[in-house]
């Protein structure tokens, strides 16, 4: 499997229905005419291997001890990138709206931990994972994501971004949303509550 180019990634997004158009309420509460559901790519093992191998190759010369993703979007990505790097994979999950590490997973002091995500939007969950790493006296070793739609091409906090593709997707406040004014039916595809920003 070779590295994927931008046009191949766009083709996969369209082919799997991961790139959707309509009227969506995002996890942040903002509205958008476009929604990305990367799980639709990851449901196909061959595609999941291709995208994660491409990301892993960007980190293969760096010292990485652990890869961490957030449940649920980051679990498959964390596992596959860790597989290609030959290191451990763990995931964080929410309890009472707080992101924690459980199930016996451990981050050891001094370990270099790579954070992974399916789609970067606000970066909230990513910063929570970085805080968890710091609380365990470990080192955040960067950030890998399938898609970056944050509008920031270089960093989330202090973390350098490596992604397959950046995409500019317009968003609107409820009060100024042209899709609402045109009475286009609203969908809420996100899995998280509106108080939990990614």
N, CA and C atoms as an extended XYZ file, in Angstrom:
594
Properties=species:S:1:pos:R:3:atomname:S:1:resname:S:1:resid:I:1 pbc="F F F"
N         0.846       -1.191        0.000 N   UNK     1
C         0.000        0.000        0.000 CA  UNK     1
C         0.884        1.245        0.000 C   UNK     1
N         0.694        2.117       -0.944 N   UNK     2
C         1.518        3.318       -1.042 CA  UNK     2
C         0.826        4.488       -0.349 C   UNK     2
N         1.587        5.598       -0.200 N   UNK     3
C         1.016        6.792        0.403 CA  UNK     3
C        -0.117        7.336       -0.455 C   UNK     3
N        -1.132        7.866        0.209 N   UNK     4
C        -2.282        8.420       -0.492 CA  UNK     4
C        -2.044        9.872       -0.844 C   UNK     4
N        -2.494       10.271       -2.017 N   UNK     5
C        -2.448       11.668       -2.425 CA  UNK     5
C        -3.798       12.313       -2.145 C   UNK     5
N        -3.820       13.655       -2.175 N   UNK     6
C        -5.037       14.381       -1.826 CA  UNK     6
C        -6.237       13.937       -2.660 C   UNK     6
N        -6.028       13.775       -3.963 N   UNK     7
C        -7.155       13.400       -4.824 CA  UNK     7
C        -7.679       12.000       -4.482 C   UNK     7
N        -6.779       11.121       -4.014 N   UNK     8
C        -7.205        9.781       -3.603 CA  UNK     8
C        -8.022        9.844       -2.314 C   UNK     8
N        -7.626       10.741       -1.398 N   UNK     9
C        -8.361       10.901       -0.142 CA  UNK     9
C        -9.756       11.448       -0.414 C   UNK     9
N        -9.836       12.472       -1.276 N   UNK    10
C       -11.139       13.034       -1.646 CA  UNK    10
C       -12.011       11.960       -2.276 C   UNK    10
N       -11.411       11.138       -3.129 N   UNK    11
C       -12.155       10.059       -3.770 CA  UNK    11
C       -12.703        9.073       -2.743 C   UNK    11
N       -11.888        8.740       -1.726 N   UNK    12
C       -12.344        7.837       -0.667 CA  UNK    12
C       -13.479        8.451        0.147 C   UNK    12
N       -13.363        9.745        0.452 N   UNK    13
C       -14.413       10.437        1.202 CA  UNK    13
C       -15.744       10.368        0.468 C   UNK    13
N       -15.685       10.604       -0.846 N   UNK    14
C       -16.909       10.589       -1.646 CA  UNK    14
C       -17.427        9.163       -1.845 C   UNK    14
N       -16.515        8.255       -2.128 N   UNK    15
C       -16.891        6.863       -2.410 CA  UNK    15
C       -17.585        6.203       -1.229 C   UNK    15
N       -17.117        6.510       -0.020 N   UNK    16
C       -17.671        5.884        1.183 CA  UNK    16
C       -18.816        6.682        1.807 C   UNK    16
N       -19.104        7.859        1.262 N   UNK    17
C       -20.156        8.699        1.834 CA  UNK    17
C       -19.721        9.417        3.092 C   UNK    17
N       -18.407        9.503        3.322 N   UNK    18
C       -17.895       10.170        4.515 CA  UNK    18
C       -18.036       11.689        4.434 C   UNK    18
N       -18.081       12.212        3.223 N   UNK    19
C       -18.256       13.647        3.008 CA  UNK    19
C       -19.704       13.880        2.606 C   UNK    19
N       -20.472       14.491        3.504 N   UNK    20
C       -21.910       14.660        3.295 CA  UNK    20
C       -22.268       16.136        3.135 C   UNK    20
N       -23.294       16.377        2.355 N   UNK    21
C       -23.764       17.739        2.117 CA  UNK    21
C       -25.232       17.852        2.504 C   UNK    21
N       -25.578       18.980        3.094 N   UNK    22
C       -26.951       19.205        3.551 CA  UNK    22
C       -26.980       20.355        4.538 C   UNK    22
N       -27.580       20.124        5.714 N   UNK    23
C       -27.678       21.129        6.768 CA  UNK    23
C       -27.459       20.394        8.082 C   UNK    23
N       -26.293       20.642        8.721 N   UNK    24
C       -25.897       19.854        9.878 CA  UNK    24
C       -25.626       20.734       11.096 C   UNK    24
N       -25.983       20.221       12.268 N   UNK    25
C       -25.580       20.846       13.525 CA  UNK    25
C       -24.365       20.095       14.029 C   UNK    25
N       -23.253       20.808       14.177 N   UNK    26
C       -21.995       20.195       14.584 CA  UNK    26
C       -21.940       20.046       16.101 C   UNK    26
N       -20.933       19.315       16.578 N   UNK    27
C       -20.763       19.108       18.021 CA  UNK    27
C       -20.599       20.428       18.770 C   UNK    27
N       -20.064       21.420       18.085 N   UNK    28
C       -19.859       22.739       18.695 CA  UNK    28
C       -21.140       23.551       18.812 C   UNK    28
N       -22.222       23.103       18.147 N   UNK    29
C       -23.463       23.866       18.112 CA  UNK    29
C       -23.587       24.728       16.868 C   UNK    29
N       -22.493       24.876       16.120 N   UNK    30
C       -22.528       25.627       14.872 CA  UNK    30
C       -23.226       24.812       13.785 C   UNK    30
N       -23.727       25.507       12.763 N   UNK    31
C       -24.364       24.840       11.625 CA  UNK    31
C       -23.416       24.860       10.437 C   UNK    31
N       -23.537       23.861        9.570 N   UNK    32
C       -22.659       23.762        8.407 CA  UNK    32
C       -23.370       23.049        7.268 C   UNK    32
N       -23.028       23.393        6.009 N   UNK    33
C       -23.593       22.673        4.864 CA  UNK    33
C       -22.858       21.364        4.568 C   UNK    33
N       -21.777       21.105        5.313 N   UNK    34
C       -20.941       19.930        5.041 CA  UNK    34
C       -20.617       19.218        6.345 C   UNK    34
N       -20.622       17.892        6.305 N   UNK    35
C       -20.283       17.110        7.490 CA  UNK    35
C       -19.350       15.967        7.098 C   UNK    35
N       -18.350       15.732        7.927 N   UNK    36
C       -17.402       14.635        7.702 CA  UNK    36
C       -17.643       13.534        8.722 C   UNK    36
N       -17.869       12.324        8.250 N   UNK    37
C       -18.039       11.169        9.128 CA  UNK    37
C       -16.995       10.130        8.721 C   UNK    37
N       -15.794       10.261        9.314 N   UNK    38
C       -14.678        9.408        8.905 CA  UNK    38
C       -14.887        7.942        9.248 C   UNK    38
N       -15.808        7.646       10.151 N   UNK    39
C       -16.107        6.238       10.454 CA  UNK    39
C       -16.548        5.493        9.198 C   UNK    39
N       -17.104        6.219        8.242 N   UNK    40
C       -17.547        5.569        7.006 CA  UNK    40
C       -16.375        5.075        6.168 C   UNK    40
N       -15.219        5.723        6.303 N   UNK    41
C       -14.009        5.208        5.657 CA  UNK    41
C       -13.470        4.018        6.446 C   UNK    41
N       -13.466        4.168        7.783 N   UNK    42
C       -12.837        3.166        8.635 CA  UNK    42
C       -13.610        1.858        8.696 C   UNK    42
N       -14.855        1.851        8.206 N   UNK    43
C       -15.606        0.593        8.198 CA  UNK    43
C       -15.043       -0.398        7.177 C   UNK    43
N       -14.222        0.096        6.260 N   UNK    44
C       -13.589       -0.751        5.256 CA  UNK    44
C       -12.127       -0.972        5.653 C   UNK    44
N       -11.754       -2.178        6.107 N   UNK    45
C       -10.389       -2.401        6.593 CA  UNK    45
C        -9.296       -1.991        5.606 C   UNK    45
N        -9.499       -2.240        4.328 N   UNK    46
C        -8.468       -1.894        3.355 CA  UNK    46
C        -8.230       -0.387        3.320 C   UNK    46
N        -9.314        0.396        3.323 N   UNK    47
C        -9.178        1.855        3.323 CA  UNK    47
C        -8.566        2.336        4.642 C   UNK    47
N        -9.004        1.738        5.756 N   UNK    48
C        -8.479        2.122        7.070 CA  UNK    48
C        -6.967        1.885        7.122 C   UNK    48
N        -6.519        0.731        6.589 N   UNK    49
C        -5.092        0.434        6.553 CA  UNK    49
C        -4.355        1.462        5.714 C   UNK    49
N        -4.910        1.826        4.570 N   UNK    50
C        -4.227        2.776        3.687 CA  UNK    50
C        -4.054        4.142        4.339 C   UNK    50
N        -5.131        4.689        4.911 N   UNK    51
C        -5.032        6.035        5.474 CA  UNK    51
C        -4.145        6.049        6.708 C   UNK    51
N        -4.232        5.011        7.542 N   UNK    52
C        -3.429        4.992        8.762 CA  UNK    52
C        -1.958        4.688        8.479 C   UNK    52
N        -1.697        3.875        7.466 N   UNK    53
C        -0.300        3.621        7.091 CA  UNK    53
C         0.349        4.897        6.570 C   UNK    53
N        -0.411        5.664        5.797 N   UNK    54
C         0.111        6.932        5.284 CA  UNK    54
C         0.460        7.874        6.427 C   UNK    54
N        -0.412        7.969        7.433 N   UNK    55
C        -0.132        8.828        8.588 CA  UNK    55
C         1.053        8.295        9.394 C   UNK    55
N         1.077        6.994        9.626 N   UNK    56
C         2.152        6.408       10.426 CA  UNK    56
C         3.519        6.661        9.802 C   UNK    56
N         3.605        6.654        8.475 N   UNK    57
C         4.887        6.857        7.796 CA  UNK    57
C         5.478        8.232        8.100 C   UNK    57
N         4.620        9.209        8.434 N   UNK    58
C         5.122       10.545        8.759 CA  UNK    58
C         5.830       10.569       10.113 C   UNK    58
N         5.613        9.532       10.924 N   UNK    59
C         6.185        9.492       12.275 CA  UNK    59
C         7.183        8.358       12.472 C   UNK    59
N         7.473        7.607       11.428 N   UNK    60
C         8.276        6.397       11.608 CA  UNK    60
C         9.718        6.673       12.009 C   UNK    60
N        10.214        7.875       11.786 N   UNK    61
C        11.587        8.199       12.173 CA  UNK    61
C        11.652        8.889       13.539 C   UNK    61
N        10.487        9.102       14.159 N   UNK    62
C        10.439        9.736       15.468 CA  UNK    62
C        10.314        8.685       16.560 C   UNK    62
N        10.716        9.053       17.779 N   UNK    63
C        10.563        8.138       18.914 CA  UNK    63
C         9.145        8.275       19.462 C   UNK    63
N         8.350        7.240       19.284 N   UNK    64
C         6.986        7.188       19.800 CA  UNK    64
C         6.875        5.929       20.647 C   UNK    64
N         6.338        6.062       21.863 N   UNK    65
C         6.152        4.909       22.742 CA  UNK    65
C         4.701        4.436       22.789 C   UNK    65
N         3.784        5.371       22.662 N   UNK    66
C         2.357        5.072       22.794 CA  UNK    66
C         1.576        5.953       21.825 C   UNK    66
N         0.483        5.412       21.290 N   UNK    67
C        -0.446        6.206       20.491 CA  UNK    67
C        -1.775        6.235       21.240 C   UNK    67
N        -2.370        7.425       21.356 N   UNK    68
C        -3.634        7.567       22.062 CA  UNK    68
C        -4.665        8.269       21.186 C   UNK    68
N        -5.886        7.756       21.201 N   UNK    69
C        -7.019        8.396       20.548 CA  UNK    69
C        -8.158        8.495       21.543 C   UNK    69
N        -9.162        9.272       21.219 N   UNK    70
C       -10.338        9.390       22.085 CA  UNK    70
C       -11.459        8.520       21.535 C   UNK    70
N       -12.161        7.862       22.443 N   UNK    71
C       -13.327        7.074       22.034 CA  UNK    71
C       -14.410        8.023       21.524 C   UNK    71
N       -15.085        7.683       20.450 N   UNK    72
C       -14.865        6.441       19.736 CA  UNK    72
C       -14.089        6.645       18.432 C   UNK    72
N       -14.109        7.872       17.947 N   UNK    73
C       -13.522        8.145       16.633 CA  UNK    73
C       -12.053        7.847       16.510 C   UNK    73
N       -11.310        7.924       17.623 N   UNK    74
C        -9.869        7.736       17.548 CA  UNK    74
C        -9.384        6.330       17.835 C   UNK    74
N       -10.292        5.408       18.196 N   UNK    75
C        -9.851        4.072       18.620 CA  UNK    75
C        -9.215        3.292       17.474 C   UNK    75
N        -9.916        3.187       16.358 N   UNK    76
C        -9.374        2.423       15.221 CA  UNK    76
C        -8.102        3.074       14.702 C   UNK    76
N        -8.111        4.401       14.611 N   UNK    77
C        -6.939        5.125       14.095 CA  UNK    77
C        -5.737        4.906       15.010 C   UNK    77
N        -5.969        5.004       16.322 N   UNK    78
C        -4.888        4.777       17.281 CA  UNK    78
C        -4.312        3.376       17.139 C   UNK    78
N        -5.189        2.389       17.038 N   UNK    79
C        -4.747        0.997       16.933 CA  UNK    79
C        -3.898        0.773       15.681 C   UNK    79
N        -4.376        1.259       14.541 N   UNK    80
C        -3.666        0.995       13.295 CA  UNK    80
C        -2.352        1.770       13.194 C   UNK    80
N        -2.350        3.017       13.614 N   UNK    81
C        -1.096        3.778       13.570 CA  UNK    81
C        -0.076        3.146       14.518 C   UNK    81
N        -0.526        2.717       15.699 N   UNK    82
C         0.369        2.026       16.629 CA  UNK    82
C         0.897        0.733       16.016 C   UNK    82
N         0.027        0.028       15.307 N   UNK    83
C         0.441       -1.210       14.634 CA  UNK    83
C         1.579       -0.948       13.655 C   UNK    83
N         1.428        0.075       12.831 N   UNK    84
C         2.456        0.372       11.831 CA  UNK    84
C         3.738        0.909       12.456 C   UNK    84
N         3.614        1.545       13.641 N   UNK    85
C         4.806        2.062       14.320 CA  UNK    85
C         5.429        1.030       15.259 C   UNK    85
N         4.697       -0.058       15.521 N   UNK    86
C         5.208       -1.109       16.398 CA  UNK    86
C         5.203       -0.727       17.867 C   UNK    86
N         4.179        0.051       18.279 N   UNK    87
C         4.103        0.504       19.676 CA  UNK    87
C         2.714        0.193       20.254 C   UNK    87
N         2.496        0.570       21.532 N   UNK    88
C         1.211        0.356       22.190 CA  UNK    88
C         0.162        1.343       21.701 C   UNK    88
N        -1.092        0.901       21.765 N   UNK    89
C        -2.237        1.755       21.449 CA  UNK    89
C        -3.181        1.771       22.642 C   UNK    89
N        -3.595        2.973       23.055 N   UNK    90
C        -4.597        3.099       24.110 CA  UNK    90
C        -5.634        4.126       23.669 C   UNK    90
N        -6.721        4.223       24.428 N   UNK    91
C        -7.698        5.271       24.138 CA  UNK    91
C        -8.235        5.860       25.433 C   UNK    91
N        -8.660        7.103       25.341 N   UNK    92
C        -9.300        7.806       26.452 CA  UNK    92
C       -10.796        7.844       26.184 C   UNK    92
N       -11.579        7.920       27.234 N   UNK    93
C       -13.035        7.980       27.082 CA  UNK    93
C       -13.636        8.880       28.152 C   UNK    93
N       -14.882        9.233       27.945 N   UNK    94
C       -15.516       10.192       28.846 CA  UNK    94
C       -16.242        9.504       30.003 C   UNK    94
N       -16.092       10.108       31.171 N   UNK    95
C       -16.871        9.724       32.348 CA  UNK    95
C       -17.302       11.014       33.011 C   UNK    95
N       -18.627       11.193       33.133 N   UNK    96
C       -19.172       12.454       33.681 CA  UNK    96
C       -18.616       13.663       32.934 C   UNK    96
N       -18.571       13.544       31.601 N   UNK    97
C       -18.141       14.603       30.686 CA  UNK    97
C       -16.645       14.910       30.747 C   UNK    97
N       -15.888       14.159       31.550 N   UNK    98
C       -14.444       14.377       31.643 CA  UNK    98
C       -13.722       13.242       30.921 C   UNK    98
N       -12.721       13.601       30.158 N   UNK    99
C       -11.938       12.609       29.430 CA  UNK    99
C       -10.928       11.967       30.378 C   UNK    99
N       -10.967       10.624       30.463 N   UNK   100
C       -10.085        9.911       31.382 CA  UNK   100
C        -9.485        8.685       30.684 C   UNK   100
N        -8.461        8.136       31.313 N   UNK   101
C        -7.874        6.876       30.860 CA  UNK   101
C        -8.266        5.806       31.869 C   UNK   101
N        -8.920        4.743       31.399 N   UNK   102
C        -9.292        3.660       32.307 CA  UNK   102
C        -9.012        2.316       31.636 C   UNK   102
N        -9.726        1.263       32.025 N   UNK   103
C        -9.537       -0.101       31.494 CA  UNK   103
C        -8.131       -0.643       31.732 C   UNK   103
N        -7.467       -0.098       32.738 N   UNK   104
C        -6.118       -0.577       33.052 CA  UNK   104
C        -5.020        0.020       32.184 C   UNK   104
N        -5.377        0.923       31.258 N   UNK   105
C        -4.353        1.578       30.438 CA  UNK   105
C        -3.485        2.479       31.314 C   UNK   105
N        -2.225        2.574       30.968 N   UNK   106
C        -1.288        3.421       31.701 CA  UNK   106
C        -0.421        4.208       30.724 C   UNK   106
N        -0.103        5.432       31.113 N   UNK   107
C         0.933        6.205       30.433 CA  UNK   107
C         2.043        6.397       31.459 C   UNK   107
N         3.245        5.945       31.131 N   UNK   108
C         4.349        6.001       32.082 CA  UNK   108
C         5.076        7.338       31.973 C   UNK   108
N         5.595        7.833       33.097 N   UNK   109
C         6.378        9.071       33.057 CA  UNK   109
C         7.510        8.976       32.035 C   UNK   109
N         7.645       10.032       31.243 N   UNK   110
C         8.717       10.096       30.256 CA  UNK   110
C         8.385        9.488       28.905 C   UNK   110
N         7.273        8.740       28.803 N   UNK   111
C         6.909        8.161       27.511 CA  UNK   111
C         6.500        9.259       26.534 C   UNK   111
N         6.805        9.018       25.274 N   UNK   112
C         6.420        9.947       24.214 CA  UNK   112
C         5.123        9.429       23.588 C   UNK   112
N         4.085       10.248       23.688 N   UNK   113
C         2.730        9.817       23.332 CA  UNK   113
C         2.228       10.611       22.124 C   UNK   113
N         1.884        9.889       21.070 N   UNK   114
C         1.337       10.505       19.862 CA  UNK   114
C        -0.185       10.545       19.972 C   UNK   114
N        -0.763       11.722       19.807 N   UNK   115
C        -2.222       11.892       19.848 CA  UNK   115
C        -2.766       11.751       18.429 C   UNK   115
N        -3.854       10.995       18.287 N   UNK   116
C        -4.477       10.856       16.973 CA  UNK   116
C        -5.957       11.183       17.062 C   UNK   116
N        -6.505       11.606       15.926 N   UNK   117
C        -7.918       12.005       15.858 CA  UNK   117
C        -8.420       11.740       14.449 C   UNK   117
N        -9.731       11.566       14.323 N   UNK   118
C       -10.277       11.408       12.977 CA  UNK   118
C       -10.378       12.771       12.302 C   UNK   118
N       -11.112       13.705       12.909 N   UNK   119
C       -11.280       15.050       12.344 CA  UNK   119
C       -10.946       16.090       13.412 C   UNK   119
N       -10.083       17.040       13.080 N   UNK   120
C        -9.802       18.160       13.978 CA  UNK   120
C       -10.810       19.258       13.681 C   UNK   120
N       -11.575       19.644       14.703 N   UNK   121
C       -12.486       20.780       14.541 CA  UNK   121
C       -12.041       21.892       15.483 C   UNK   121
N       -12.588       21.954       16.689 N   UNK   122
C       -12.164       23.005       17.621 CA  UNK   122
C       -10.862       22.665       18.333 C   UNK   122
N       -10.538       21.380       18.411 N   UNK   123
C        -9.318       20.954       19.109 CA  UNK   123
C        -9.507       20.713       20.591 C   UNK   123
N       -10.739       20.837       21.095 N   UNK   124
C       -10.983       20.689       22.533 CA  UNK   124
C       -10.595       19.328       23.088 C   UNK   124
N       -11.017       18.261       22.420 N   UNK   125
C       -10.696       16.910       22.882 CA  UNK   125
C        -9.197       16.651       22.809 C   UNK   125
N        -8.561       17.162       21.769 N   UNK   126
C        -7.114       16.988       21.606 CA  UNK   126
C        -6.365       17.632       22.760 C   UNK   126
N        -6.776       18.833       23.149 N   UNK   127
C        -6.123       19.515       24.268 CA  UNK   127
C        -6.367       18.773       25.575 C   UNK   127
N        -7.545       18.167       25.724 N   UNK   128
C        -7.812       17.347       26.910 CA  UNK   128
C        -6.858       16.160       26.963 C   UNK   128
N        -6.627       15.513       25.801 N   UNK   129
C        -5.697       14.383       25.777 CA  UNK   129
C        -4.276       14.845       26.097 C   UNK   129
N        -3.893       16.005       25.590 N   UNK   130
C        -2.567       16.549       25.900 CA  UNK   130
C        -2.426       16.799       27.396 C   UNK   130
N        -3.486       17.280       28.033 N   UNK   131
C        -3.466       17.497       29.482 CA  UNK   131
C        -3.315       16.182       30.236 C   UNK   131
N        -4.022       15.134       29.761 N   UNK   132
C        -3.895       13.814       30.384 CA  UNK   132
C        -2.453       13.311       30.312 C   UNK   132
N        -1.841       13.511       29.162 N   UNK   133
C        -0.452       13.085       28.984 CA  UNK   133
C         0.454       13.828       29.973 C   UNK   133
N         0.241       15.139       30.096 N   UNK   134
C         1.031       15.939       31.032 CA  UNK   134
C         0.811       15.536       32.474 C   UNK   134
N        -0.435       15.222       32.824 N   UNK   135
C        -0.744       14.789       34.190 CA  UNK   135
C        -0.018       13.503       34.553 C   UNK   135
N         0.280       12.694       33.539 N   UNK   136
C         1.000       11.441       33.760 CA  UNK   136
C         2.511       11.602       33.590 C   UNK   136
N         2.950       12.869       33.542 N   UNK   137
C         4.375       13.202       33.422 CA  UNK   137
C         5.020       12.586       32.168 C   UNK   137
N         4.206       12.467       31.123 N   UNK   138
C         4.702       11.981       29.839 CA  UNK   138
C         4.807       13.160       28.869 C   UNK   138
N         5.209       12.880       27.644 N   UNK   139
C         5.491       13.931       26.659 CA  UNK   139
C         4.565       13.781       25.460 C   UNK   139
N         3.891       14.858       25.084 N   UNK   140
C         3.070       14.856       23.872 CA  UNK   140
C         3.990       14.924       22.658 C   UNK   140
N         3.893       13.908       21.799 N   UNK   141
C         4.817       13.793       20.664 CA  UNK   141
C         4.153       14.161       19.345 C   UNK   141
N         3.225       15.100       19.382 N   UNK   142
C         2.598       15.550       18.159 CA  UNK   142
C         1.181       15.035       17.996 C   UNK   142
N         0.594       15.386       16.864 N   UNK   143
C        -0.806       15.106       16.581 CA  UNK   143
C        -0.966       14.654       15.138 C   UNK   143
N        -1.621       13.513       14.933 N   UNK   144
C        -1.953       13.031       13.596 CA  UNK   144
C        -3.467       12.953       13.461 C   UNK   144
N        -3.985       13.379       12.321 N   UNK   145
C        -5.425       13.313       12.081 CA  UNK   145
C        -5.682       12.973       10.623 C   UNK   145
N        -6.821       12.348       10.390 N   UNK   146
C        -7.198       12.083        9.010 CA  UNK   146
C        -7.485       13.399        8.295 C   UNK   146
N        -8.350       14.217        8.899 N   UNK   147
C        -8.776       15.466        8.273 CA  UNK   147
C        -8.640       16.616        9.261 C   UNK   147
N        -8.126       17.734        8.802 N   UNK   148
C        -8.065       18.958        9.604 CA  UNK   148
C        -9.035       19.975        9.023 C   UNK   148
N       -10.062       20.283        9.784 N   UNK   149
C       -11.001       21.301        9.340 CA  UNK   149
C       -11.080       22.443       10.351 C   UNK   149
N        -9.995       22.592       11.138 N   UNK   150
C        -9.972       23.586       12.211 CA  UNK   150
C        -9.727       24.999       11.713 C   UNK   150
N        -9.167       25.122       10.502 N   UNK   151
C        -8.788       26.448       10.012 CA  UNK   151
C        -7.364       26.812       10.391 C   UNK   151
N        -6.744       26.023       11.262 N   UNK   152
C        -5.348       26.234       11.647 CA  UNK   152
C        -4.529       25.113       11.020 C   UNK   152
N        -3.645       25.445       10.130 N   UNK   153
C        -2.920       24.423        9.372 CA  UNK   153
C        -1.682       23.889       10.084 C   UNK   153
N        -1.270       24.530       11.202 N   UNK   154
C         0.005       24.162       11.801 CA  UNK   154
C        -0.086       23.552       13.193 C   UNK   154
N        -0.943       24.099       14.064 N   UNK   155
C        -0.915       23.664       15.458 CA  UNK   155
C        -2.309       23.608       16.097 C   UNK   155
N        -2.430       22.721       17.094 N   UNK   156
C        -3.519       22.780       18.073 CA  UNK   156
C        -2.831       22.966       19.411 C   UNK   156
N        -2.993       24.127       20.021 N   UNK   157
C        -2.198       24.444       21.201 CA  UNK   157
C        -0.733       24.443       20.823 C   UNK   157
N         0.064       23.643       21.539 N   UNK   158
C         1.494       23.538       21.233 CA  UNK   158
C         1.810       22.355       20.327 C   UNK   158
N         0.780       21.619       19.906 N   UNK   159
C         0.988       20.396       19.133 CA  UNK   159
C         1.047       20.672       17.635 C   UNK   159
N         2.097       20.180       17.003 N   UNK   160
C         2.195       20.270       15.547 CA  UNK   160
C         1.207       19.300       14.906 C   UNK   160
N         0.518       19.746       13.853 N   UNK   161
C        -0.478       18.935       13.162 CA  UNK   161
C         0.135       18.224       11.967 C   UNK   161
N        -0.116       16.915       11.882 N   UNK   162
C         0.151       16.150       10.664 CA  UNK   162
C        -1.182       15.546       10.247 C   UNK   162
N        -1.627       15.815        9.026 N   UNK   163
C        -2.919       15.296        8.597 CA  UNK   163
C        -2.854       14.841        7.140 C   UNK   163
N        -3.814       14.022        6.772 N   UNK   164
C        -3.894       13.597        5.377 CA  UNK   164
C        -4.344       14.741        4.490 C   UNK   164
N        -5.264       15.562        5.038 N   UNK   165
C        -5.828       16.636        4.220 CA  UNK   165
C        -6.452       17.698        5.108 C   UNK   165
N        -6.248       18.962        4.743 N   UNK   166
C        -6.973       20.066        5.373 CA  UNK   166
C        -8.120       20.454        4.457 C   UNK   166
N        -9.245       20.799        5.064 N   UNK   167
C       -10.418       21.170        4.277 CA  UNK   167
C       -11.108       22.347        4.947 C   UNK   167
N       -11.524       23.313        4.147 N   UNK   168
C       -12.190       24.501        4.663 CA  UNK   168
C       -13.697       24.313        4.519 C   UNK   168
N       -14.372       24.183        5.648 N   UNK   169
C       -15.819       23.978        5.644 CA  UNK   169
C       -16.474       25.151        6.354 C   UNK   169
N       -17.401       25.853        5.693 N   UNK   170
C       -18.039       26.998        6.342 CA  UNK   170
C       -18.928       26.571        7.505 C   UNK   170
N       -18.963       27.410        8.542 N   UNK   171
C       -19.854       27.184        9.680 CA  UNK   171
C       -20.588       28.478       10.002 C   UNK   171
N       -21.752       28.323       10.631 N   UNK   172
C       -22.599       29.487       10.923 CA  UNK   172
C       -23.178       29.385       12.327 C   UNK   172
N       -23.303       30.529       12.969 N   UNK   173
C       -24.077       30.601       14.210 CA  UNK   173
C       -25.549       30.399       13.864 C   UNK   173
N       -26.297       29.862       14.806 N   UNK   174
C       -27.719       29.582       14.582 CA  UNK   174
C       -28.464       30.821       14.080 C   UNK   174
N       -28.165       31.974       14.689 N   UNK   175
C       -28.899       33.201       14.372 CA  UNK   175
C       -28.627       33.712       12.961 C   UNK   175
N       -27.477       33.345       12.382 N   UNK   176
C       -27.117       33.878       11.065 CA  UNK   176
C       -27.030       32.784       10.001 C   UNK   176
N       -27.509       31.597       10.308 N   UNK   177
C       -27.358       30.463        9.396 CA  UNK   177
C       -28.252       30.615        8.165 C   UNK   177
N       -27.674       30.703        6.959 N   UNK   178
C       -28.483       30.830        5.745 CA  UNK   178
C       -29.277       29.563        5.430 C   UNK   178
N       -28.791       28.423        5.916 N   UNK   179
C       -29.488       27.156        5.697 CA  UNK   179
C       -30.793       27.123        6.487 C   UNK   179
N       -30.756       27.693        7.687 N   UNK   180
C       -31.979       27.809        8.498 CA  UNK   180
C       -32.972       28.750        7.814 C   UNK   180
N       -32.441       29.866        7.296 N   UNK   181
C       -33.316       30.835        6.632 CA  UNK   181
C       -33.980       30.238        5.407 C   UNK   181
N       -33.257       29.326        4.727 N   UNK   182
C       -33.819       28.644        3.555 CA  UNK   182
C       -34.672       27.426        3.929 C   UNK   182
N       -34.798       27.192        5.254 N   UNK   183
C       -35.623       26.098        5.793 CA  UNK   183
C       -35.198       24.723        5.274 C   UNK   183
N       -33.885       24.547        5.129 N   UNK   184
C       -33.342       23.238        4.755 CA  UNK   184
C       -33.348       22.359        6.007 C   UNK   184
N       -33.900       21.155        5.938 N   UNK   185
C       -34.002       20.294        7.130 CA  UNK   185
C       -32.651       20.098        7.815 C   UNK   185
N       -32.666       20.157        9.161 N   UNK   186
C       -31.450       20.075        9.965 CA  UNK   186
C       -31.198       18.647       10.435 C   UNK   186
N       -29.936       18.188       10.306 N   UNK   187
C       -29.522       16.888       10.829 CA  UNK   187
C       -28.502       17.109       11.933 C   UNK   187
N       -28.498       16.208       12.930 N   UNK   188
C       -27.539       16.274       14.028 CA  UNK   188
C       -26.777       14.956       14.087 C   UNK   188
N       -25.786       14.780       13.199 N   UNK   189
C       -25.107       13.488       13.120 CA  UNK   189
C       -24.054       13.232       14.175 C   UNK   189
N       -23.612       14.265       14.891 N   UNK   190
C       -22.536       14.094       15.871 CA  UNK   190
C       -22.944       13.197       17.017 C   UNK   190
N       -21.954       12.525       17.607 N   UNK   191
C       -22.239       11.580       18.697 CA  UNK   191
C       -22.118       12.204       20.066 C   UNK   191
N       -21.627       13.462       20.135 N   UNK   192
C       -21.384       14.080       21.432 CA  UNK   192
C       -22.381       15.195       21.681 C   UNK   192
N       -22.518       15.537       22.980 N   UNK   193
C       -23.407       16.638       23.340 CA  UNK   193
C       -22.787       17.942       22.924 C   UNK   193
N       -23.592       19.002       22.893 N   UNK   194
C       -23.121       20.284       22.397 CA  UNK   194
C       -22.119       20.936       23.326 C   UNK   194
N       -21.981       20.430       24.563 N   UNK   195
C       -21.011       21.014       25.477 CA  UNK   195
C       -19.634       20.390       25.339 C   UNK   195
N       -19.512       19.397       24.464 N   UNK   196
C       -18.250       18.692       24.309 CA  UNK   196
C       -17.654       18.984       22.953 C   UNK   196
N       -16.724       19.906       22.884 N   UNK   197
C       -16.125       20.306       21.617 CA  UNK   197
C       -14.898       19.472       21.320 C   UNK   197
N       -14.731       19.151       20.070 N   UNK   198
C       -13.571       18.380       19.677 CA  UNK   198
C       -12.409       19.321       19.406 C   UNK   198
